[in-house]
Amino acid sequence: MSTARTLAKLDDIEVGALPEAVGFTPDGRYLYVGNYIDKDFLILQVDGTKATDAGKRFKVPGHPGSARMSSH
């Protein structure tokens, strides 16, 4: 059985310079967006079709693109 899914752009949100390495938490409530220039991650809170800045960032020792995320 196949389930058709579509994506649609709903809004724009400022996330920082040169975003990369995006990942959802396992429950889908948060989205982490890596910023290459700042070497940090921005945390967005997801509620249905809306994402808002959760007001938290954390630095990483390298570039966010090297991060690995897992639901386990």
Secondary structure, 3 states (H helix, E strand, C coil): CCCCCCCCCCCCCCCCCCEEEEEECCCCCEEEEEECCCCEEEEEEEECCEEEEEEEEEECCCCHHHCCCCCC
